[in-house]
């Protein structure tokens, strides 16, 4: 499972039928890979909630999403598994099948919320318009297979 975490001043997502927004916190672009499990989702939820990438009074990364009482917006992003090493069209065969990906995407969002972070989500497999107002910018890549 892969997560691209962006520290934001605010973020939002729009689909044909919904609109959701958060204030300061994280926009998490989450990709589920073939073979990922609930343990991968739990691991990344723990890492995400406690990742210390908010600055303290001295400007050093020292505070987590939970410390600053930030919000999280979790967006499904199968393209994080795109392999463009050959040719010009990415290959997405390493991404999980939709049913498995949807289940683990929801599991990740629920696990992150259980850590104490307010979580909003996009709509799985929908075309979405995502607004990300970066803070920093600070962007961190997490992969559950790189332990």
N, C-alpha and C positions, 0 to 999 in steps of 0.2 A: 504494500500500500504506500502510496506517495502523497505527500502534502506539500504544497507550496504555500507558505504562510507569509502574508503581507501585513505589516503593522500599518494601521490606517487611522486617519482622523475621523473618517466615516466611510460607510460602504452601503451599497444597495443592490437589489436585484429586481428586475421586472420580467414577467412573462405575460402571455396573453391574458391570464386571469388573475394574476397576483402581483403585489408589489410589497417588498419588505426592505427595511433599512435598519442599520445599526449606527451607533455613535463610535467613539474611540474603541479600538480593540484590534481584532484580526479578521481579515478575509482569508479563509482557508479554501484553496482550490484542492479538491481531494480526488485522487485517482485510485481506483481499485484494480489490482492486477490479478491475473489468473493464478489461482492457488492461494490467494489471501484468505485469512480466517478472522474470526472475532478477536483472537489474540493480537493480530496485527492492528486492528482497529483500536483495541484497548491500549496498546503500547503507544500509538500515535496520539490518542486522546490525552493520555497522561503527559506525554512530551509537550503537546500543544498547550495544555492548561498551565504547565509549570515552566515553559520556556522563558527565560529571563532576557527579554529584548526591549524592555521599557527602561528608560534612564532614571537614575537616582538624582539627587540634588547636585552631584558632581559630574553629571553627564555620562556616567558609566552604566552599561547594561546591567541592571541589578534587580529589576522587578518583573514579575510574571503577569499574565493576563488576570489571574486571580488576585494578585496583589493590588493591581490598579482598578479592579472591579470593571474590567473591560468586557465588551460583548464580542461574540464571534458570529460571523456569517459564513456558513459552510456551503460551498458550491460543488456539485459533482463535475468532474473534469477528466473524462476518459482519455483526452488527448495528452495527458501527462505520460501515458504509455506509448505515445507515438514514436516509432523508430524511423528516422529519416536518414539512416546511415547508407542506404542503397537507393539510388534513383532520386526522384524528386517528389514522389508521393509517399507520405508517411504510412507505415504499416502499423495497425493497431491490434494485431493478434495477441499481444501480451496483455491487453486489457481484459478484465473479467467479462463474462457474459452478462447481459443486462439484469437478469433476475438475481444473480449472486451479487453484482455490484450494488444494486438498489438496497438489498438487505444489509450489506456491510456499510454502505454510506449512512443509512439510518442508524445502524449500531454505533458508528463513530460519533454522530451528532448527539445521540442519547448518552453515550459514555462521557463526552465532553461536558454536556449539561450536568451530568451527575457529579462532576468535579466541582461544580459551583459557578460555571460561566453561563451567562444568558446566551442561548444559541438560537439563531434563526437559520433557515435553510432556503436554498433555491428549490426548484422543482426538478426532480430527477428526470433526465432524458428530454427535457424541454429546451426549446430555443430560449435563451435568456439574454437579457441585456444587463451586464454587471457594471456597476459603478464602483471604482476603487479610488479613494483619495488617499494616496500613500502618505505616511508619516515617516519622514527620514530622507529618502525611502529606506525601509528595512525589509528585506525579503530573505526568508530562510527556507531551505529545501530539507525535507525529512523523508526518509525511505525506511520502512519497517524491516527491510531485508538487510540494511546496513547497520547491524547492531554492534 
